[in-house]
């Protein structure tokens, strides 16, 4: 059986081999984005803003308010990211007839995103796009701030998010593109909520991560480059085929 044809057949299922391979990568991408130098140092500020609690009082704030504020913020950026994943996935469906060529192109672009993340092209990689609109302070403004956060581009989040969106386009349906981005949002959102619930303990953990930022960057960039190379060389399709065979009895049909 032709590997590419077999991989295409898996696109008829929600949990096809390609998605099974891409989901953990998206989840790790979300974690890398959260612990990146562009996000982690700002977590106390975000928590203060979305809860309406002063920075000095976050450790003593009511957990219910902290949980609600953080959750609303996460829902805000998740709405943006998941919508983008669905859009990219749907666009990929329209380009299915060019799948073989586009797989190589997406692979090359993901490698480029990895190199940008590693800082090898500083003039390009350090560009930022942020919306400076400030919603109301407190719980009412939390989801709006999440949406604003999701629309922007930063050197640490942008390449990782773009790589996941390229994988979403590779999935070739809006549903699987959205599911893939949900995994990314879980990776990025759950640590944020944990930080809200255990703020004092989180600060010491954040301090450890900050001392090892170079490894966060290396892991994130290396993962993107490895993924891109797998797509470019055809190794991705071979792994997807093996996963398809392994997961044949567990597929959920749509």
VOFI-305017 format. One record per residue (C-alpha): x, z, y. Coordinates in pm, whole numbers, plus 50000, padded with zeros to 5 digits. Layout:
# residues N
XZY ...
END
This chain:
# residues 254
500005000050000 501254991350347 502155023550527 500835011850863 497505001550709 497225035050533 497915053350858 495245032751032 492775042850759 493385079350842 492015072851191 488545073651035 488805111350993 488965140451233 491815156751044 493755125750945 497455127550867 498525117251218 496565145551378 497835170851124 501365161451227 500645160351600 498685193151629 501595217351572 503735196851811 501055199452078 500705237052016 504465242152051 504415220052361 501885243552518 504045273852439 507125256852583 505165248552900 504055284752944 507545298852897 509165272653121 510835282053452 507985265253643 505245287353498 506515320353359 507815335053689 504455327153852 502295344353590 502035377653781 501045358654095 498415338553910 497015369953748 496845387254084 495075357554241 492485351653967 491575388353935 491755398354301 494045427254207 497245433854400 500495426754217 501515463254223 498215473354062 498035447753780 499355471953518 496555496653598 493735471453643 490725471853415 491325450853104 487875435453122 488545421353468 492025409553369 490665392453056 487835375453245 490055363053527 492725349653292 490115333353063 488405315753353 491755302953478 492635289953129 489215273353098 489815256153432 493065239053338 491835233252982 488895213153118 491355190553300 493815186953012 491185181552739 489385155652952 492715137952997 493375139052624 489965123752553 490605096852813 494005087952668 492595088252314 489735065452411 492115041652587 494275040952274 491235029752073 490904999152296 494524989952224 494444994551845 495244958151775 498604963451942 499204996551764 502534987851603 504144977151932 502575005552130 503825031351879 507385020851961 506645020352334 505095055052324 508095067152124 510485054152390 508405070352666 508355103852484 512145102052447 512325095752822 510075126052886 512415147052671 515445135552869 513625143353194 512765177953062 516425184052977 517305175553335 519395144553262 517705125153543 517435151553816 516315127854092 513295117953885 512725149553687 512645173253984 509805155954166 506625176454205 503025169054283 500845198654365 497445202354527 497815229754785 494115237654812 493585275054771 490255285254618 488695319054686 490555349754570 489245367254258 487075358353961 484955332454142 488035312254232 489765315853893 488365284253726 488925264054043 492555275354057 492865265153692 491575230353774 493995227354066 496835238953840 495865213053577 495855183853819 499375189653953 502745177953816 505825199953791 509245192253636 508655216753350 505025209253259 504765172353347 507055157353080 505645179352802 502055171852902 502795134752929 504335134752580 501205151152434 499025125852616 501045097552464 500385113052123 496685115352217 496685078152291 498345072851953 495375090451789 493155061751911 489855080651955 488575102452237 487615130351992 491075133551835 492755130252174 490645159452296 491375180151983 495085174252029 494925186252388 492925216852282 495935226552070 498185222552375 495855244352583 495795271152312 499595271852314 499655275352689 496525296352743 496755323352476 500055337752610 498485338852955 495545359152824 497875381852625 499875387752942 496665397653119 495715422652849 499175438052811 500755431953148 503335459953144 504635451052797 504595414252885 507005419453172 509765430952939 509115401452706 509185377853003 512525392453106 513985383652766 512655348052789 514065343853140 517515352853010 517165325052753 515555297852963 518195272852851 516895275652493 513305270052607 514455238152779 516565227052483 513805233352229 511195215552439 513405185852523 514775183152170 511285183852021 510135155552247 513205134252174 512845139551798 509135130451812 509865099152013 512585088151773 510245093051476 507685070451643 510305044151730 511875042751382 508685043751175 509475078051029 506315091451196 504145067250996 505885076350672 505255113650730 501655106350830 501135087350504 502455116650300 500175140350491 497275116850432 497825118450058 498235156350067 495145162350283 492835136950117 490595164249975 490345183550303 489325156150547 486205160750759 484455127550803 482865116251127 
END
